[in-house]
């Protein structure tokens, strides 16, 4: 029988493709910790792909897509494989398409401040190339040493400097994509109109293969300012963070560590002395002072350890919560903002600790990403859970997830990405085998799965998104229905429109066992509800924008529109028209105009996007709402970002590119297909 590798090679001469055992094993999974437990148990690859192809050009990707689509062969797009949510799990008859050999700079325009780069370009070489031109993307994920431009976009990632540069979706000007039919589509970002770009960012290989991206870049920073503050409690510390962002400050890095995580941050990375022999038995603990043997015992009953750390005595002994901040930019802006920040944080009960903790964080900013394997090798498990919500719900989220996990694993947290309307909480948990009759590895897997199930349910109950920047994959897919409602059905409809044969990454963003829950809420029957802590206004689609502004002005707030719509314009009409009068989003990539949304499909199904600063829960359906004039979905409720009267809004360095390019025929054709498919939901 002819192998897939042989048949594809014959059909596409010159394409690099292999099917040897080593490659098939290497491409069988990503870095989802659930996979690591299976490897430790002796099951490294339950399902290896049939072959791996390495295209060098978009034309080769087109040929692959057409060949596979015509024959119903599954394709799994692959960047660098550093995802941690199980987005990569190819079937035995599938073809993995690794785009890392697509690594050309097609264009770099210093005046326009945009760059066209192919999707396979790796993170560090990409930043180095930009640096030689005096530019930066500003995207520095913890995985930058082992992740690609295409992977950042497919997973809707965030870098460590998101407080100034924004997330990856704030940097994408345009995308080139090969659909399931083998068509090449040039999607463009638009400030006031419908676009495929929000759907493609975060699609995790389910809508096509990203082959190149046009990205907004900024001047490389010439100055930096560092600072840190200690707070008596985590809650006091996040109030300080909130005030910084709502006063218009934009530190590139602003990270809050709860007491235990703060203790680790103050220490910096834990490294073995030179000449010390590595051990897999007693030296790989995740808690200083504990070896692996002790941890395996302690973490079987973690509730007591969590209670000790959470107590007032534990918080005091550990030194309280810690905030580290890094400003960077051109000229004296970093220093000026630091002066303002010190006054704010001291007013919010923070004790200034100087540059030291922030400098240590910079020195070890990527080290933690490489501590996971030794922990798992020692017989334990460790994972992270990044979620996000509004400032007003942050306490409920922080407490809810910790309570759900505390009896099953040791848990700590830091707030890694802040915005004017909310924050991301980055939980880390470490666990051991629970009680039961199975093997150690089987009991570890059972407890690991229970932790994820309960943590997802707790985040949903708190009104949070279950993915801020890691994506969904198979790890978080059980929570999508509870979070998005019929949004899951709309995403499926988009998949059918762009990939009719269903060959792109089948099984991803899907779950056979969804968690129960719903984030549906009711809009005010009259008037406007204002969340002053999160600077959000909640109103029904029928509410007049003028009434929203009137209610805000009574509280010293405003929509801050540069031009105001007519008195009869409703919230629905405002969004349908593309938010006319709002400030260009490229001026402040950290901010957003709409924080949450509820909408109906043509058949009355409810799509829910609870308010939150940012999410990475699959394709962003707001791309089908903003400026779409109700073509895809009907807006029922919205949470609009509001501003304090008199607070100056920040402005990023200007970039000279078209904010609202005309809709080209290729993108228009795909949007037509999407509209027809979504109309059936």
Beta strands, then each sheet from edge to edge (+ up, - down):
strand 1: 16-18
strand 2: 51-54
strand 3: 75-78
strand 4: 95-98
strand 5: 105-109
strand 6: 114-118
strand 7: 135-136
strand 8: 172-178
strand 9: 184-188
strand 10: 209-216
strand 11: 218-219
strand 12: 223-231
strand 13: 253-257
strand 14: 321-329
strand 15: 351-352
strand 16: 381-390
strand 17: 410-418
strand 18: 422-431
strand 19: 529-531
strand 20: 536-540
strand 21: 557-558
strand 22: 594-600
strand 23: 606-609
strand 24: 634-641
strand 25: 643-644
sheet 1: 1+ 2- 4- 3-
sheet 2: 5+ 6- 10+ 8- 9+
sheet 3: 7+ 11-
sheet 4: 15+ 12- 14+ 13- 17+ 18- 16+
sheet 5: 19+ 20- 24+ 22- 23+
sheet 6: 21+ 25-
end
